[in-house]
Amino acid sequence: MSELTFDHYMQITQEQSELTFKTAIEAAGYFTFYTFIEDFRMGLKTYSDDHQAIYRLKLDHARTLFPTPERFSPSLFAIWDEFDLIFTCKNEVLDKIPASRRDGEWQILLDNPFSHQQVVCYPSLVFLEAAYMYGYFQRELKPNEILRLQKVTELMFTNGLKEASILPEL
């Protein structure tokens, strides 16, 4: 079973071993493939500059090995397109923001200034996760929506008083 993991897949260097991996995943079924996909997603969140080439290669190979992921679940129909977009956008961020400026807190904001919907903010992110989310949210960005990746440079933080709560005993 340990050979049916994303970590094992990332270590495979021979085409025949990848084909064996594919056959084993297909035989194991949905749960194993779903776990592979979610671990791949986690890899996309955490990789940095020095792993761009291997992730490009492995993403291309995964698309070739599993060209119809919807066979495992209809919800996975566009998973490779989603991962490609995330990969491309994250690499754009990695290329534009030098490593020396990536420390600290980052956040993602989604806004449509022409609607009455609330601004959505994902605060307290590390750089690599924020870069991942920058790619993730581009897939369904609507006209007039704005996606912002920004570093928090000044921050004031406070918590509300428990006594001011309508449920102070909680």
C-alpha positions as CSV (number, residue, x, y, z in Angstrom):
1,M,0.0,0.0,0.0
2,S,2.9,2.4,0.7
3,E,3.7,2.2,-3.1
4,L,0.3,3.8,-3.9
5,T,1.1,7.1,-2.4
6,F,1.9,10.5,-3.8
7,D,5.3,10.5,-2.1
8,H,6.1,7.2,-3.9
9,Y,4.9,8.6,-7.2
10,M,7.2,11.6,-6.9
11,Q,10.2,9.3,-6.5
12,I,9.4,7.2,-9.6
13,T,11.9,7.9,-12.4
14,Q,11.2,5.1,-14.9
15,E,8.2,5.0,-17.3
16,Q,7.6,1.3,-16.6
17,S,7.3,2.0,-12.8
18,E,4.8,4.8,-13.6
19,L,2.7,2.4,-15.6
20,T,2.8,-0.1,-12.7
21,F,1.8,2.7,-10.4
22,K,-1.1,3.6,-12.7
23,T,-2.3,0.0,-12.8
24,A,-2.2,-0.4,-9.1
25,I,-4.1,2.9,-8.4
26,E,-6.8,1.9,-10.9
27,A,-7.1,-1.5,-9.2
28,A,-7.3,0.1,-5.8
29,G,-10.1,2.4,-6.8
30,Y,-11.6,5.7,-5.8
31,F,-10.3,6.1,-2.3
32,T,-6.7,5.5,-3.3
33,F,-7.0,7.8,-6.3
34,Y,-8.7,10.5,-4.2
35,T,-5.9,10.3,-1.6
36,F,-3.3,10.6,-4.4
37,I,-5.1,13.7,-5.7
38,E,-5.4,15.4,-2.3
39,D,-1.7,14.6,-1.6
40,F,-0.8,16.1,-5.0
41,R,-2.8,19.2,-4.0
42,M,-0.9,19.4,-0.8
43,G,2.3,19.1,-2.8
44,L,1.2,22.0,-5.0
45,K,0.6,24.1,-1.9
46,T,4.1,23.5,-0.4
47,Y,6.6,23.2,-3.3
48,S,8.9,26.1,-3.8
49,D,11.2,27.4,-6.6
50,D,13.6,24.5,-6.6
51,H,10.9,22.0,-7.3
52,Q,9.1,23.7,-10.2
53,A,10.6,21.5,-12.8
54,I,9.8,18.2,-11.1
55,Y,6.2,19.3,-10.4
56,R,5.8,20.3,-14.0
57,L,7.1,16.9,-15.1
58,K,5.0,14.9,-12.6
59,L,1.8,16.9,-13.4
60,D,2.2,16.2,-17.1
61,H,2.9,12.5,-16.4
62,A,-0.1,12.3,-14.1
63,R,-2.4,13.7,-16.8
64,T,-1.0,11.1,-19.2
65,L,-1.4,8.2,-16.8
66,F,-4.9,9.2,-15.7
67,P,-6.4,11.0,-18.7
68,T,-10.0,10.5,-17.5
69,P,-10.0,11.0,-13.7
70,E,-13.8,11.3,-13.8
71,R,-13.7,7.5,-14.0
72,F,-13.0,7.6,-10.3
73,S,-15.4,10.4,-9.6
74,P,-17.3,12.9,-11.8
75,S,-16.1,15.7,-9.5
76,L,-12.6,15.1,-10.7
77,F,-13.4,15.8,-14.4
78,A,-11.3,18.9,-14.6
79,I,-8.7,18.2,-11.9
80,W,-5.7,18.3,-14.2
81,D,-6.8,21.7,-15.7
82,E,-7.3,23.0,-12.1
83,F,-3.8,21.8,-11.1
84,D,-2.3,23.2,-14.3
85,L,-3.8,26.6,-13.6
86,I,-2.7,26.6,-9.9
87,F,0.8,25.5,-11.0
88,T,1.1,28.2,-13.6
89,C,-0.2,31.0,-11.4
90,K,1.9,29.9,-8.4
91,N,5.0,29.9,-10.5
92,E,4.2,33.4,-11.8
93,V,4.1,34.5,-8.1
94,L,7.3,32.7,-7.3
95,D,9.0,34.4,-10.3
96,K,7.8,37.9,-9.4
97,I,8.4,37.9,-5.7
98,P,12.0,37.2,-4.6
99,A,12.7,34.7,-1.9
100,S,14.1,37.5,0.3
101,R,10.7,39.2,0.5
102,R,8.5,36.2,1.2
103,D,8.7,36.0,5.0
104,G,5.9,37.3,7.2
105,E,2.1,37.1,6.9
106,W,0.3,37.1,3.6
107,Q,-3.4,37.2,2.7
108,I,-5.7,36.7,-0.2
109,L,-8.6,39.0,-0.9
110,L,-11.5,38.5,-3.3
111,D,-13.7,41.5,-4.1
112,N,-16.1,42.7,-6.7
113,P,-16.4,46.5,-6.3
114,F,-19.5,46.5,-8.5
115,S,-21.6,44.2,-6.3
116,H,-22.9,44.3,-2.8
117,Q,-21.2,41.1,-1.8
118,Q,-18.8,41.1,1.1
119,V,-15.1,41.1,0.6
120,V,-13.6,37.7,1.3
121,C,-10.3,37.6,3.0
122,Y,-8.0,34.7,3.8
123,P,-5.6,36.1,6.4
124,S,-2.6,34.7,8.3
125,L,-1.1,32.7,5.4
126,V,2.5,31.8,4.8
127,F,3.8,32.8,1.4
128,L,3.7,29.4,-0.3
129,E,0.1,28.8,0.7
130,A,-0.9,32.3,-0.4
131,A,0.7,31.7,-3.7
132,Y,-1.2,28.4,-4.1
133,M,-4.5,30.1,-3.2
134,Y,-3.8,32.9,-5.7
135,G,-3.8,30.2,-8.4
136,Y,-6.7,28.3,-6.9
137,F,-9.1,31.2,-7.0
138,Q,-8.3,32.3,-10.5
139,R,-10.2,29.4,-12.0
140,E,-13.6,30.7,-11.1
141,L,-12.9,34.4,-11.0
142,K,-15.9,36.3,-12.5
143,P,-15.8,39.5,-14.5
144,N,-15.2,42.5,-12.4
145,E,-13.9,40.4,-9.5
146,I,-10.5,41.3,-8.1
147,L,-8.1,38.8,-6.6
148,R,-5.3,40.2,-4.5
149,L,-2.3,38.6,-3.0
150,Q,-0.8,40.9,-0.5
151,K,1.8,40.9,2.3
152,V,0.8,42.3,5.6
153,T,3.3,44.9,6.6
154,E,1.6,46.5,9.5
155,L,-0.8,44.8,11.8
156,M,-2.9,45.7,14.9
157,F,-4.8,42.8,16.5
158,T,-7.3,42.6,19.3
159,N,-9.9,40.2,20.6
160,G,-13.4,41.2,21.7
161,L,-14.2,41.1,25.4
162,K,-15.9,38.0,26.7
163,E,-18.1,40.2,28.9
164,A,-19.4,42.0,25.8
165,S,-20.7,38.8,24.3
166,I,-24.3,37.9,24.2
167,L,-23.2,34.5,25.5
168,P,-20.5,35.5,28.1
169,E,-20.6,32.1,29.8
170,L,-19.3,30.3,26.7
